[in-house]
Amino acid sequence: MTWQVFALGMPMAVSLCLLETDVMQAFTDAGSTLKAFWFGAIGTVMGAVVAFGAVGHFLGPNGWKVI
């Protein structure tokens, strides 16, 4: 019985909530969160490149596949 609520009721409830959403306000509110996400993503990529440069020679001939 509970699976029916999650399989049918939840998608319908989410769709109805999205119909009432002010899209421009949502983008405005999500601006700082999106900036934080991009800083985190770029930081992760830069950290992987720096870490590979620091210890890549320990990984052997196939170490380039890590990146």
C-alpha positions as CSV (number, residue, x, y, z in Angstrom):
1,M,0.0,0.0,0.0
2,T,2.8,2.4,0.9
3,W,4.6,1.9,-2.5
4,Q,1.4,3.2,-4.2
5,V,1.7,6.5,-2.4
6,F,5.3,6.9,-3.4
7,A,4.8,5.6,-6.9
8,L,1.7,7.7,-7.7
9,G,1.1,10.4,-5.1
10,M,4.6,11.8,-4.8
11,P,5.1,12.6,-8.5
12,M,1.7,14.2,-8.7
13,A,2.4,16.3,-5.5
14,V,5.8,17.4,-6.9
15,S,4.3,18.4,-10.2
16,L,1.6,20.4,-8.5
17,C,4.1,22.2,-6.4
18,L,6.2,23.1,-9.4
19,L,3.2,24.6,-11.2
20,E,2.9,27.1,-8.4
21,T,6.6,28.0,-8.4
22,D,7.8,31.4,-9.5
23,V,10.7,30.4,-11.8
24,M,12.5,33.8,-11.8
25,Q,12.4,33.9,-8.0
26,A,13.7,30.3,-7.8
27,F,16.7,31.2,-10.0
28,T,17.4,34.4,-8.0
29,D,17.3,32.4,-4.7
30,A,19.5,29.6,-6.1
31,G,22.2,32.0,-7.3
32,S,24.4,31.8,-4.3
33,T,24.0,28.1,-4.0
34,L,24.9,27.7,-7.7
35,K,28.0,29.8,-7.2
36,A,29.0,27.6,-4.2
37,F,28.5,24.5,-6.3
38,W,30.7,25.8,-9.1
39,F,33.5,26.8,-6.6
40,G,33.3,23.3,-5.1
41,A,33.4,21.6,-8.5
42,I,36.3,23.7,-9.8
43,G,38.2,23.2,-6.5
44,T,37.7,19.4,-6.8
45,V,39.1,19.3,-10.3
46,M,42.0,21.5,-9.4
47,G,42.7,19.4,-6.3
48,A,42.8,16.2,-8.4
49,V,45.2,17.7,-10.9
50,V,47.5,19.0,-8.1
51,A,47.4,15.6,-6.3
52,F,48.2,13.8,-9.6
53,G,51.1,16.1,-10.1
54,A,52.3,15.4,-6.6
55,V,52.0,11.7,-6.4
56,G,51.3,10.6,-10.0
57,H,54.8,9.1,-10.4
58,F,53.9,6.5,-7.7
59,L,51.0,5.2,-9.8
60,G,53.0,3.6,-12.5
61,P,52.6,3.7,-16.3
62,N,48.8,3.6,-16.2
63,G,48.5,6.4,-13.6
64,W,47.2,8.9,-16.2
65,K,43.9,6.9,-16.2
66,V,43.1,8.2,-12.7
67,I,42.4,11.7,-14.1
